[in-house]
Amino acid sequence: MKILAAVVSTYLLVGMRRVACAAPTYSMKLVAVVVVGWLLLATPTGASASGQWSPQKSNTTASLHGLSIVNANVVWASGTDGTFVRTTDRGETWQAGTVPGGEKLDFRNVYAVDATTAYLMSIGNGNESRIYKTTDAGKTWSLQYTEPNPKAFLDCMAFWNATRGIVVGDAVDGKSELLTTSDGGAHWRPLRPESMPPAKAAEGSPASGTCIATYSEKKGKNETWHAWFVTENASRVFHATDAGKTWTASEAPLVTGLNQGVFSIAVLDANRLAIVGGDYDHPQVVKPNSAYSDDGGRTWKESSHRPAGYRWCVAIVPDTPGPTAFAVGPTGMDYSIDGGKNWDRMNEVSANITTSCCRILGHATVRLPLPEWQLRS
């Protein structure tokens, strides 16, 4: 969907674990992307918590929307004006570059395989939606896909591994657009629209970068390729178990309406998921904005204690009790120690210093106070 704002950013706030991220931002001069990683320390302030972050110069004036952390040393980010940046020294220095021929593109997603290989996905109408790949640390980029349909608009990208990925876009002719690759992007193939449930009126995926998630599950010799994506204006979650060939849709108990619904999904395993969203136009209003699933997304339960307003991104930290999760939006950050069943405010962020959260694909160490809802119970 085409409702996400953009800004100029001069700093990154990053943690140090593998993360993929993209999100909208509001008007500000500083942080555009925040990663919840192992350097996040949250300490009590009354009944809330605040994270401690380390700012790093990105060496670009572009607005950075996408982030992918390979390991403690290697990080890639992407954004407006065809921009990408990367570091190989824990963020001490950042190298900024522009994709030739893509100077006017907004790269909403980046997926980094390692220090030399990465994918970029841009958003926009028709041929503004593209996918690029580099295998030489950004020295050269190959254009893998250009959207041929002027009515189409790509929203989010996710990968199961270095060669198998999936992209979701707005509905075209009543069905969400989906592309997949199994050969490292050499071919991006559109999925058959008959495999997709029809879109409801005005339903579509938000261009948050975290509106789609993947998970591969291996049992013996068989491997299941799960994928989920979420929608706004209808608050639904779509799920496939065959790398996106066939889909089912489930209703989520989030607020539904114009520019309202589900904006982000995080996956811990084949069964446990969390979603967040709310009312994009009224972010300070605490409407039904979060839910969780324990059955792979077939059914959803609304969180007992909600995040404090509209949230555009959710992250689950693997290998933590609960598990631990984070949600971020224009009015601040929240955390959960039970996988999204209950949320507690972590900080409040003013309108001119807003943050965005990411999917966390590695370990994280956090120090959090007892949630306020537990103190009250």
C-alpha positions in Angstrom: 0.0 0.0 0.0 1.2 3.6 -0.6 0.5 5.2 2.7 4.0 5.1 4.4 5.9 8.3 5.1 9.6 8.9 4.5 12.3 11.2 6.0 15.9 12.2 5.7 18.1 10.3 8.2 21.7 10.8 9.2 22.2 8.1 11.8 21.5 4.4 12.4 20.8 2.9 15.8 21.8 -0.8 15.5 22.3 -3.9 17.6 24.6 -6.7 16.7 22.7 -9.7 15.6 21.2 -10.9 12.3 18.2 -8.8 11.5 16.1 -8.0 8.4 14.0 -4.8 8.6 12.1 -2.1 6.8 9.6 0.4 8.1 8.1 3.8 7.5 9.3 6.9 9.4 7.9 10.3 10.3 9.6 13.7 10.0 12.8 13.8 11.9 16.5 14.4 11.4 17.9 11.5 13.3 17.1 7.8 13.7 15.3 6.1 10.8 16.0 2.5 11.7 16.4 0.9 15.0 17.4 -2.8 15.6 16.6 -4.7 18.7 19.8 -6.7 19.2 22.0 -8.0 22.0 23.3 -4.5 22.8 19.8 -3.4 23.9 19.7 -2.7 27.6 16.3 -1.8 29.1 16.3 -0.5 32.6 13.4 0.4 34.8 12.1 3.9 35.0 9.1 3.8 37.2 6.9 1.1 35.7 8.5 1.4 32.2 11.7 0.7 30.6 14.1 2.5 28.2 16.6 1.1 25.7 20.2 2.3 25.5 21.3 2.8 21.9 24.6 3.8 20.2 24.2 6.2 17.2 26.3 5.6 14.1 26.8 7.9 11.1 25.4 6.4 8.0 27.3 8.8 5.6 24.1 9.4 3.6 21.3 12.0 3.6 18.9 9.4 2.3 16.0 8.1 4.4 16.9 4.6 5.4 14.0 2.1 5.5 15.6 -1.3 5.1 18.1 -3.1 7.3 19.7 -6.6 7.3 22.3 -7.7 9.8 24.3 -10.7 8.9 26.4 -11.0 12.1 28.1 -8.7 14.6 30.3 -7.2 12.0 28.3 -7.1 8.7 25.2 -4.9 8.3 23.4 -3.6 5.2 20.8 -0.9 5.0 18.8 0.6 2.1 16.6 3.6 1.4 15.5 6.5 -0.8 17.4 7.9 -3.8 18.6 4.4 -4.8 20.8 4.3 -1.7 22.4 1.3 0.1 25.0 1.4 2.9 27.0 -1.4 4.5 29.5 -1.9 7.3 31.9 -4.8 8.0 33.3 -3.4 11.2 30.4 -3.4 13.6 29.2 0.0 12.4 32.4 1.9 13.1 32.4 3.0 9.5 29.7 2.9 6.8 30.2 2.8 3.0 27.3 4.4 1.1 26.5 3.8 -2.5 23.8 4.3 -5.1 22.5 1.6 -7.5 23.2 2.7 -11.1 19.9 3.4 -12.9 18.0 3.3 -9.6 18.8 6.8 -8.3 15.1 7.7 -8.0 14.0 4.4 -6.3 13.0 3.8 -2.7 14.6 0.6 -1.6 12.2 -0.5 1.2 13.8 -3.9 1.7 17.3 -5.3 1.8 18.2 -9.0 2.5 21.9 -9.6 3.0 23.4 -13.1 2.6 26.9 -12.1 3.7 29.4 -9.3 3.3 29.3 -9.4 -0.5 25.9 -10.7 -1.5 22.6 -8.8 -0.9 19.2 -8.2 -2.5 17.3 -4.9 -2.7 13.6 -4.4 -3.4 12.1 -1.0 -4.3 8.5 0.0 -3.9 6.4 2.1 -6.3 3.9 1.9 -9.1 4.7 -0.4 -12.0 8.3 -0.3 -13.1 9.3 1.6 -9.9 9.0 -1.8 -8.2 12.2 -3.7 -8.8 14.6 -6.3 -7.4 18.4 -6.0 -7.6 21.2 -8.2 -6.5 24.9 -7.8 -5.8 27.6 -10.4 -5.3 30.6 -8.0 -5.0 29.7 -5.9 -2.0 27.7 -3.4 -4.0 30.4 -2.6 -6.7 27.9 -3.8 -9.3 24.2 -4.6 -9.2 22.2 -6.9 -11.5 18.5 -6.0 -12.2 16.6 -9.2 -11.5 13.0 -8.1 -11.8 11.1 -5.1 -13.0 7.3 -5.0 -12.4 5.6 -4.9 -15.8 2.1 -4.1 -14.6 1.5 -0.4 -14.1 -1.3 -1.2 -11.6 1.0 -3.3 -9.4 3.0 -2.1 -6.3 5.4 -4.4 -4.5 5.3 -4.1 -0.7 7.6 -6.6 1.2 10.3 -9.2 0.6 11.4 -12.2 2.7 13.7 -15.2 2.2 13.9 -18.7 3.6 17.6 -19.0 2.7 20.2 -17.4 0.4 18.5 -18.6 -2.8 14.8 -19.0 -2.0 12.6 -15.9 -1.5 9.2 -14.5 -1.8 7.7 -11.0 -2.5 4.2 -9.7 -1.9 2.5 -6.8 -3.5 -0.8 -5.0 -3.6 -3.9 -6.7 -5.0 -4.1 -6.7 -8.8 -7.5 -7.7 -10.3 -8.7 -8.8 -6.9 -5.8 -10.9 -5.8 -2.5 -10.1 -4.0 0.5 -10.2 -6.2 3.1 -12.8 -5.2 6.6 -13.6 -6.7 8.9 -16.4 -5.7 12.5 -17.5 -6.6 14.3 -20.7 -5.9 17.5 -19.9 -7.8 18.9 -16.8 -6.1 16.7 -14.4 -8.0 17.8 -15.5 -11.5 14.1 -16.0 -12.1 11.3 -14.4 -10.2 8.1 -16.2 -11.1 4.6 -14.9 -10.4 2.4 -17.3 -8.5 -0.9 -18.5 -9.9 -3.7 -16.0 -8.8 -6.2 -18.9 -8.5 -4.2 -20.2 -5.5 -5.0 -16.9 -3.6 -8.2 -16.1 -1.8 -9.9 -13.0 -3.2 -9.0 -9.6 -1.7 -11.7 -7.7 0.2 -12.5 -4.1 -0.7 -9.4 -2.0 -0.5 -7.5 -4.8 1.2 -3.7 -4.9 0.6 -0.4 -5.4 2.3 1.4 -2.4 3.9 4.8 -1.5 2.5 6.3 -1.9 6.0 8.9 -4.4 4.9 7.8 -6.7 7.7 4.3 -7.6 6.3 5.6 -11.0 5.1 7.6 -13.7 7.0 9.0 -17.1 6.2 9.9 -20.2 8.2 11.3 -23.6 6.9 10.5 -26.7 9.0 12.3 -30.0 8.4 10.9 -33.3 9.5 13.0 -36.3 8.4 13.5 -35.9 4.7 10.5 -33.6 4.2 10.8 -29.8 4.5 7.9 -27.5 4.8 8.3 -24.0 3.4 5.9 -21.7 5.5 5.1 -18.2 4.5 2.7 -15.6 6.0 1.7 -12.2 5.0 -0.7 -9.6 6.5 -3.1 -7.0 5.2 -4.6 -3.7 6.3 -8.1 -2.4 5.6 -9.2 -6.0 6.3 -7.0 -7.4 9.1 -6.3 -10.8 7.7 -3.3 -13.2 7.7 -2.5 -15.4 4.7 -0.6 -18.6 5.1 1.1 -21.1 2.8 3.0 -24.3 3.6 4.3 -25.0 0.1 6.6 -22.1 -0.7 3.6 -19.9 -1.6 1.8 -22.2 -4.1 -1.5 -22.4 -2.2 -2.9 -20.0 0.4 -5.5 -19.8 3.1 -6.7 -16.7 5.0 -7.6 -16.2 8.6 -9.3 -13.2 10.3 -7.3 -11.3 12.9 -8.9 -9.5 15.9 -7.3 -6.1 15.1 -9.1 -2.9 14.2 -10.3 -2.8 10.6 -11.0 0.2 8.4 -9.3 2.7 6.1 -5.5 2.6 6.8 -6.2 0.3 9.8 -5.4 -3.3 10.2 -2.3 -5.6 10.5 1.0 -4.0 9.6 3.7 -6.5 10.7 4.1 -10.2 11.5 6.9 -12.0 13.4 7.4 -15.7 13.4 9.2 -17.8 16.1 8.4 -21.2 14.6 5.8 -23.0 12.6 3.2 -22.5 15.3 4.0 -19.4 17.3 3.5 -16.0 15.7 2.7 -12.4 16.7 1.1 -9.5 14.7 0.8 -5.8 15.4 -0.9 -2.8 13.7 -3.7 -0.5 14.5 -4.9 2.9 13.2 -2.2 4.4 11.0 -3.9 7.8 10.9 -4.4 8.1 14.7 -1.3 6.4 16.1 -1.8 7.6 19.7 -5.2 5.8 19.9 -5.0 2.4 21.6 -7.4 0.3 19.5 -7.2 -3.4 19.1 -3.6 -3.5 17.7 -2.0 -6.8 18.5 -2.6 -10.5 18.5 -0.8 -13.9 18.7 -1.3 -17.4 17.4 -0.2 -20.8 18.8 -1.4 -22.8 15.8 0.5 -21.5 12.8 -1.9 -18.6 12.2 -5.1 -20.6 11.7 -6.6 -18.8 14.7 -5.7 -15.5 16.5 -6.2 -14.2 20.0 -6.1 -10.6 20.9 -3.4 -9.6 23.3 -4.7 -9.1 26.9 -2.6 -6.0 27.3 -2.0 -4.0 24.1 0.9 -1.9 22.9 0.5 1.8 23.6 -0.9 2.8 20.2 -0.4 2.0 16.5 2.6 -0.2 15.9 4.1 -0.8 12.5 6.6 -3.5 13.4 7.0 -6.5 15.7 10.0 -8.6 16.5 10.3 -11.9 18.3 13.7 -12.8 19.9 14.5 -16.5 19.5 15.8 -18.6 22.4 14.4 -16.3 25.0 11.9 -17.3 27.7 8.3 -16.4 26.8 9.6 -15.6 24.1 10.6 -12.0 24.4 9.1 -9.7 21.7 9.3 -6.0 20.8 6.8 -3.7 19.0 7.6 -0.2 17.7 5.6 2.7 16.3 5.5 6.4 16.1 4.5 6.8 19.8 7.2 4.5 21.2 8.4 1.0 21.9 6.7 -1.9 23.8 8.0 -5.3 24.9 6.4 -8.6 25.8 7.9 -11.5 27.7 5.2 -14.0 26.6 5.3 -13.9 22.8 2.8 -11.0 22.4 0.1 -12.1 24.8 0.8 -9.1 27.0 2.6 -5.9 26.2 4.2 -3.2 28.4 5.5 0.2 27.4 9.3 0.4 27.1 9.6 4.1 26.2 7.7 7.1 24.7 9.2 8.7 21.7 8.1 12.2 20.6 6.8 12.9 17.1 10.1 14.2 15.8 12.2 11.3 17.1 10.5 8.1 16.1 11.8 4.6 15.7 11.1 1.4 13.8 11.6 -2.2 14.8 12.8 -5.2 12.8 12.5 -9.0 12.6 15.2 -10.6 14.7 16.7 -13.7 13.3 19.3 -14.4 15.9 20.0 -14.5 19.6 19.4 -11.4 21.7 20.2 -10.6 25.4 17.9 -8.1 27.1 17.4 -6.9 30.6 13.8 -5.9 31.3 11.9 -5.0 34.4 8.8 -6.9 35.5 5.9 -5.8 33.2 3.4 -3.4 34.6 0.5 -5.7 34.0 2.2 -8.4 36.2 2.8 -5.8 38.9 -0.9 -5.1 38.8 -2.0 -8.7 38.9 
